[in-house]
């Protein structure tokens, strides 16, 4: 079997992170050289100590270890530090999987993802099928964001989707299928694809960073696949509480500023400042349609609070730095702070 390493990024969810490591232990039968790195992103609440104790209590110290960071630099920063630590050992393993701490791999999940990469050498990454505790599927594979998609996302109106011929953003295949991108909650990368595209862009704090990475991998000719045979239980939003784990939809609360900023950065990196502005104007146009629907039907808005104002403030006007990539080299010494924080 291929050499495999798994990265788990924790922020103030130590019990979930320990359970995540415990769930992947049976995969050592298929991957004798399996390594796991649990990165604590500067939780500052005793998470690092509890994770270290949990790994020791499981007797997993021979294959799992803690990497405690002094700052909460975000998802991209934490994953990159683990990748740099793996590269410092000589070279990246054949495959690198990212598993969220609020996820638990089901038996055979890691094996199924690795098997797909084995039989499809053109695949640069493969995502698992996220499921609820009772087996109901969650959103796991998607179409890339686009201007047309932003109009429809703002409008939330089926007739607009049909007029613009916009497919649903969520893709739900029943067999292994090539897709545009997959969720970063449970994904396995081919090391060669990461080496060509580079690791995560550290201009992102949280959200859209895996979309950007998979976009860069795809633009270099690698395929992205979804393997529904790989089941991963996912609680969803345990650290951020932004989305309802049952529906996957934003909660009826104000979205964090970094979500809007990450969205704007993604569009700017993907197509330039004009493209990013067009995507923002498209969402606002769709949003107007949605507001008119609410006024005519008397329905109440069930979306995030203050969404329009926050969008205009944080996700409409791209800045020059939004289009400047911040992708570190996979070698030591690594920058002590992510690009977004260093600014």
C-alpha positions as CSV (number, residue, x, y, z in Angstrom):
1,X,0.0,0.0,0.0
2,X,1.0,3.6,-0.5
3,X,2.6,5.6,2.3
4,X,-0.1,7.7,4.0
5,X,-0.1,10.6,6.4
6,X,-3.2,12.1,8.0
7,X,-3.5,15.7,9.2
8,X,-6.1,16.8,11.8
9,X,-6.4,20.5,12.6
10,X,-7.9,21.3,16.0
11,X,-9.2,24.5,17.4
12,X,-10.8,24.1,20.9
13,X,-12.3,20.7,20.1
14,X,-9.8,18.4,21.8
15,X,-12.1,15.5,22.6
16,X,-13.3,15.4,19.0
17,X,-9.7,15.4,17.8
18,X,-8.8,12.5,20.0
19,X,-11.8,10.5,18.8
20,X,-10.8,11.3,15.2
21,X,-7.4,9.8,15.8
22,X,-8.9,6.7,17.5
23,X,-11.3,6.1,14.6
24,X,-8.4,5.9,12.1
25,X,-6.4,3.4,14.1
26,X,-7.8,0.3,12.3
27,X,-6.5,1.6,9.0
28,X,-3.0,0.8,10.2
29,X,-3.7,-2.7,9.1
30,X,-3.8,-1.5,5.5
31,X,-1.2,1.3,6.0
32,X,1.5,-0.1,8.3
33,X,3.5,3.2,8.0
34,X,0.5,5.4,8.7
35,X,1.4,8.7,10.4
36,X,-1.1,11.2,11.9
37,X,-0.3,14.8,13.0
38,X,-2.8,16.6,15.1
39,X,-2.2,20.3,14.8
40,X,-3.5,22.5,17.6
41,X,-4.0,26.0,16.2
42,X,-3.1,28.1,19.2
43,X,-6.3,27.1,21.1
44,X,-5.1,28.5,24.4
45,X,-7.6,26.5,26.4
46,X,-5.6,23.4,27.3
47,X,-6.5,21.6,24.0
48,X,-2.9,20.7,23.2
49,X,-2.3,19.1,26.6
50,X,-5.6,17.1,26.4
51,X,-4.8,15.9,22.9
52,X,-1.3,14.8,23.9
53,X,-2.8,13.0,26.9
54,X,-5.4,11.4,24.7
55,X,-2.9,10.1,22.1
56,X,-0.8,8.6,24.9
57,X,-3.9,7.0,26.6
58,X,-4.7,5.3,23.3
59,X,-1.2,4.0,23.0
60,X,-1.0,5.8,19.6
61,X,2.2,7.6,20.4
62,X,4.2,5.5,17.9
63,X,2.2,6.7,14.9
64,X,0.3,9.8,16.0
65,X,1.8,13.1,17.4
66,X,0.8,16.6,18.4
67,X,2.1,19.7,16.6
68,X,1.2,22.7,18.8
69,X,1.2,26.1,17.2
70,X,1.6,29.3,19.2
71,X,-1.0,31.2,17.2
72,X,-4.4,30.6,15.6
73,X,-3.3,31.2,12.0
74,X,-6.3,29.5,10.5
75,X,-6.9,26.2,8.6
76,X,-4.5,26.9,5.7
77,X,-1.7,27.9,8.0
78,X,-2.1,24.9,10.3
79,X,-2.3,22.4,7.5
80,X,0.8,23.9,5.8
81,X,2.8,23.6,9.0
82,X,2.0,19.9,9.2
83,X,2.9,19.5,5.5
84,X,6.2,21.3,6.1
85,X,6.9,19.0,9.1
86,X,6.3,15.9,6.9
87,X,8.5,17.3,4.2
88,X,11.3,17.9,6.7
89,X,11.4,14.2,7.4
90,X,12.7,13.6,3.9
91,X,9.8,13.9,1.5
92,X,6.0,14.0,1.6
93,X,4.4,10.6,1.8
94,X,2.7,9.3,-1.4
95,X,-0.7,10.5,-0.1
96,X,-1.8,13.0,2.5
97,X,-5.3,13.0,3.9
98,X,-6.9,15.9,5.7
99,X,-9.6,14.9,8.2
100,X,-11.6,17.5,10.3
101,X,-11.5,16.9,14.1
102,X,-15.3,16.8,14.1
103,X,-15.1,13.9,11.6
104,X,-14.6,10.2,12.1
105,X,-13.5,7.9,9.3
106,X,-15.7,4.8,9.0
107,X,-14.0,1.4,8.4
108,X,-12.5,1.3,4.9
109,X,-12.8,5.0,4.2
110,X,-9.1,5.8,4.0
111,X,-8.5,2.6,2.1
112,X,-11.2,3.5,-0.5
113,X,-9.7,6.9,-1.1
114,X,-6.2,5.6,-1.5
115,X,-7.5,2.8,-3.8
116,X,-9.0,5.4,-6.1
117,X,-5.7,7.3,-6.3
118,X,-3.9,4.0,-6.9
119,X,-6.1,3.1,-9.9
120,X,-6.3,6.6,-11.3
121,X,-2.9,8.1,-11.7
122,X,-4.3,11.2,-13.2
123,X,-6.3,12.0,-10.0
124,X,-4.7,14.6,-7.8
125,X,-7.2,14.5,-5.0
126,X,-10.2,12.5,-3.9
127,X,-12.9,13.4,-1.4
128,X,-15.0,11.1,0.9
129,X,-18.7,11.0,1.3
130,X,-19.7,12.9,4.5
131,X,-22.6,11.4,6.4
132,X,-24.6,12.1,9.5
133,X,-24.6,9.7,12.4
134,X,-27.7,7.9,10.9
135,X,-26.1,7.6,7.5
136,X,-27.8,10.5,5.7
137,X,-25.4,12.1,3.2
138,X,-24.1,15.6,3.6
139,X,-22.8,17.9,0.9
140,X,-19.4,16.6,-0.1
141,X,-18.7,17.5,-3.8
142,X,-19.5,20.7,-5.6
143,X,-19.3,22.9,-8.7
144,X,-16.8,25.7,-8.5
145,X,-18.2,29.1,-7.5
146,X,-19.0,31.4,-10.5
147,X,-20.6,34.7,-11.3
148,X,-23.7,32.9,-12.5
149,X,-23.7,30.8,-9.4
150,X,-23.5,33.9,-7.2
151,X,-26.6,35.4,-8.9
152,X,-28.5,32.2,-8.2
153,X,-27.1,31.9,-4.6
154,X,-28.4,35.4,-3.9
155,X,-31.8,34.9,-5.5
156,X,-32.6,31.5,-4.0
157,X,-35.3,31.1,-6.7
158,X,-35.7,28.1,-8.9
159,X,-36.9,30.0,-11.9
160,X,-33.6,32.0,-11.9
161,X,-31.6,28.8,-11.7
162,X,-33.5,27.4,-14.7
163,X,-33.2,30.6,-16.7
164,X,-29.5,30.8,-16.2
165,X,-29.1,27.0,-16.6
166,X,-27.3,26.9,-13.3
167,X,-26.7,23.4,-11.9
168,X,-27.1,22.8,-8.2
169,X,-23.9,23.6,-6.4
170,X,-24.0,20.3,-4.6
171,X,-23.1,17.1,-6.5
172,X,-24.3,13.7,-5.2
173,X,-22.9,10.8,-7.2
174,X,-23.6,7.3,-6.2
175,X,-20.4,5.9,-7.7
176,X,-16.8,7.2,-7.9
177,X,-17.1,10.3,-10.1
178,X,-14.8,13.1,-11.4
179,X,-16.0,16.4,-9.9
180,X,-14.8,20.0,-9.8
181,X,-14.0,20.1,-6.1
182,X,-14.6,18.3,-2.8
183,X,-14.9,19.3,0.8
184,X,-11.8,19.8,2.8
185,X,-13.4,18.0,5.8
186,X,-12.2,14.6,4.4
187,X,-9.9,14.7,1.4
188,X,-6.8,12.8,0.3
189,X,-4.2,14.4,-1.9
190,X,-1.5,12.9,-4.1
191,X,1.8,14.4,-3.0
192,X,2.9,15.0,-6.6
193,X,-0.2,17.2,-7.1
194,X,0.6,19.2,-4.0
195,X,4.2,19.6,-5.0
196,X,3.1,21.1,-8.4
197,X,0.3,23.3,-7.2
198,X,1.8,24.2,-3.8
199,X,0.1,24.0,-0.5
200,X,-2.7,26.2,0.9
201,X,-2.7,29.9,0.3
202,X,-2.1,31.6,3.7
203,X,-4.0,34.7,2.7
204,X,-7.1,32.8,3.8
205,X,-8.0,32.4,7.5
206,X,-10.9,30.1,7.1
207,X,-13.2,29.0,4.3
208,X,-12.6,28.8,0.6
209,X,-9.0,27.8,1.1
210,X,-9.6,24.2,0.0
211,X,-11.7,25.4,-3.0
212,X,-8.7,27.5,-4.0
213,X,-6.2,24.7,-3.6
214,X,-8.3,22.2,-5.6
215,X,-8.8,24.9,-8.3
216,X,-5.0,25.2,-8.6
217,X,-4.5,21.5,-8.7
218,X,-7.2,21.2,-11.4
219,X,-5.6,24.0,-13.5
220,X,-2.4,22.0,-13.6
221,X,-4.2,19.1,-15.3
222,X,-4.9,16.9,-12.3
223,X,-8.4,15.4,-11.8
224,X,-10.5,15.7,-8.7
225,X,-12.6,12.8,-7.7
226,X,-15.4,12.0,-5.2
227,X,-15.5,8.5,-3.8
228,X,-18.9,7.8,-2.1
229,X,-17.7,4.4,-1.0
230,X,-15.5,6.2,1.6
231,X,-17.9,7.1,4.4
232,X,-16.9,9.7,7.0
233,X,-19.2,10.7,9.8
234,X,-19.1,14.5,10.2
235,X,-20.6,16.6,13.0
236,X,-20.0,19.8,11.0
237,X,-19.2,23.3,12.3
238,X,-18.1,22.1,15.7
239,X,-15.4,24.8,16.0
240,X,-17.1,27.7,14.1
241,X,-20.8,27.0,14.7
242,X,-21.5,28.9,11.4
243,X,-23.5,26.1,9.8
244,X,-26.2,23.8,11.0
245,X,-24.8,20.3,11.0
246,X,-28.2,18.8,10.1
247,X,-28.9,21.0,7.0
248,X,-25.4,22.4,6.1
249,X,-27.1,25.8,5.8
250,X,-25.8,29.0,7.6
251,X,-27.4,29.5,11.0
252,X,-29.8,32.3,11.6
253,X,-27.0,34.5,13.0
254,X,-24.5,37.0,11.7
255,X,-21.8,35.4,9.5
256,X,-18.2,35.9,10.5
257,X,-16.3,38.7,8.7
258,X,-13.7,36.2,7.6
259,X,-16.2,34.2,5.6
260,X,-17.0,37.2,3.4
261,X,-13.3,38.2,3.1
262,X,-12.4,34.6,2.1
263,X,-15.1,34.5,-0.5
264,X,-13.8,37.8,-2.0
265,X,-10.2,36.5,-2.0
266,X,-11.2,33.3,-3.8
267,X,-12.9,35.1,-6.7
268,X,-10.0,37.5,-7.0
269,X,-7.4,34.8,-7.2
270,X,-9.6,32.8,-9.5
271,X,-10.3,35.5,-12.1
272,X,-8.9,38.9,-11.1
273,X,-10.4,41.9,-9.5
274,X,-13.0,42.6,-12.2
275,X,-14.2,39.0,-11.9
276,X,-14.5,39.3,-8.2
277,X,-16.4,42.6,-8.5
278,X,-18.8,41.0,-11.0
279,X,-19.4,38.1,-8.7
280,X,-20.3,40.5,-5.9
281,X,-22.6,42.5,-8.1
282,X,-24.2,39.3,-9.3
283,X,-24.9,38.2,-5.7
284,X,-26.5,41.6,-4.9
285,X,-28.7,41.4,-8.0
286,X,-29.9,38.0,-6.9
287,X,-30.3,39.3,-3.3
288,X,-32.7,41.9,-4.7
289,X,-34.8,39.2,-6.3
290,X,-34.9,37.4,-3.0
291,X,-35.9,40.5,-1.0
292,X,-38.7,41.2,-3.5
293,X,-40.0,37.6,-3.1
294,X,-40.0,38.1,0.7
295,X,-42.0,41.3,0.3
296,X,-44.6,39.8,-2.0
297,X,-45.1,36.5,-0.1
298,X,-44.8,37.8,3.4
299,X,-42.2,35.2,4.3
300,X,-39.5,35.9,6.8
301,X,-35.8,35.8,5.8
302,X,-34.2,32.7,7.2
303,X,-30.7,33.5,6.1
304,X,-27.8,35.0,8.0
305,X,-28.4,38.3,9.8
306,X,-27.2,41.6,8.3
307,X,-26.0,39.6,5.2
308,X,-26.5,42.5,2.7
309,X,-24.6,45.1,4.7
310,X,-21.8,42.7,5.7
311,X,-21.5,41.6,2.1
312,X,-21.1,45.1,0.8
313,X,-18.6,46.0,3.5
314,X,-16.4,42.9,3.3
315,X,-17.0,41.0,0.1
316,X,-17.7,43.4,-2.7
317,X,-14.7,45.6,-3.4
318,X,-11.5,43.5,-4.0
319,X,-8.2,44.9,-2.7
320,X,-4.9,44.5,-4.4
321,X,-3.7,42.0,-1.8
322,X,-6.7,39.8,-2.4
323,X,-5.2,38.9,-5.8
324,X,-1.7,38.3,-4.4
325,X,-1.0,34.6,-3.7
326,X,0.6,33.7,-0.4
327,X,1.7,30.1,-0.9
328,X,4.8,29.1,1.2
329,X,7.4,26.6,0.1
330,X,7.3,23.2,1.8
331,X,10.5,23.6,3.6
332,X,12.0,25.0,6.7
333,X,12.3,27.6,8.0
334,X,8.6,28.4,7.6
335,X,7.1,31.8,8.1
336,X,6.1,32.2,11.7
337,X,2.8,34.0,10.8
338,X,0.3,33.5,7.9
339,X,0.2,36.2,5.3
340,X,-3.2,37.5,6.4
341,X,-1.9,38.0,10.0
342,X,1.5,39.4,9.0
343,X,-0.4,42.2,7.2
